[in-house]
C-alpha cells in the first residue's frame, strides 16, 4: 500500500532500538498531515509492536516543525484498542455541533 505521490514506508517510518519502538511521521513539507493510508500503516505497526514482547516503549514522533497538522482523534482511538484487529475503515467526523 502506498499513498498518492509517495512511499508509505518512508512517510511513516519504523525502527526498533532495543526495547523502544519509534514511529516517525516523515512528511515535513505537508506538516505531517496524516491520510487514511498513514493510519493503516500506523495501525499495522502498532499491532506488530504489541506482538513483540521485546518492545516495552513506543514513541510516536514527527519530523519538521510540527508533530502533525491534522489527525482525526476518533480514528486514533480505534488504533489503541487492545486486542483489536487493524481497522478497515475510519468513522466520519461530524461537523454537526448539536
N, C-alpha and C positions, 0 to 999 in steps of 0.2 A: 504494500500500500504506500503510495506517495501522495504528497499534497501538490496542488496545482503550482507548477513553476519551481518545485524544489525537491530535495531529497529528504524524506521524513526522518531518516536516521540521523542526518546532520542537523535538522531543525529541532529535534528533541533528542539530545544526546544522553547516553547512559554510560556510566563507568562504575566499577566497584573498586574501592580501596580498602582492602581488609574487610572489616565489619561494616563499612559505610558505603551505601549506595548513593550515587549522585545522579539526579536527573536535571538536565540543563536545557531550558528553552533558549534556542540559539537563532533568534530572528531579530537582532537588534535594529535592523533597518525597518522593521514593521512593529517596533516597540513590543516584541514578543507576544503579539496578538495571537490567540490560540484558536485554531479551527477544529472542526469535528475530527478530522484525521489526526490532529495532535492529541485530542482527548483519547482516541482509541489507542494511540501509541503509549500514552501515559498510563492508561488503564492496564494495558498488556504488561508494561514494565512493572507496575505495582503488584500485579499478580505473580509475576516472575520473582520479584523480590520477596514477597510473602512466603513463597515456597522454598526459599533459600535460608536454611537455619543459620548460616554463617553471617548473614546480614542482620544487624541489630539496630541500625540507624539509617534513615533515608532523608536526604537533603534534596529539596526542590528549589532550584535557583534559576536565574535568567542572566543572559549576557547583556551588556549595554547599560543604558541609563535607567531602565525600568525593569522590574520583575516581569510584569505583564500589563499591557494597556487594557486588556479585556479578558475576562474569564467569567463564564456563567456559573455562579455559585451552586445552583441545584445540580448541575452536571458534575461538579467537583465532589459533591456529597455522595453521589452514586458510586464514584470510584473508590471511596473509602469504606464502603460497607464490608464487614468481614464475611468471608466465605461466599462471596458473590462472584458470579462469572462476569467477564467484561461486558459492559452494556452494549446492546445492539442499536440503541437509539438514545437520544437525549431529549428531555422534556422541553416543550416550547415555553419560553418565558412569557408571561402575561404582561401586557402593558396596561391592563385594567387596574385602576387604583382603588376600586371599590371592594 
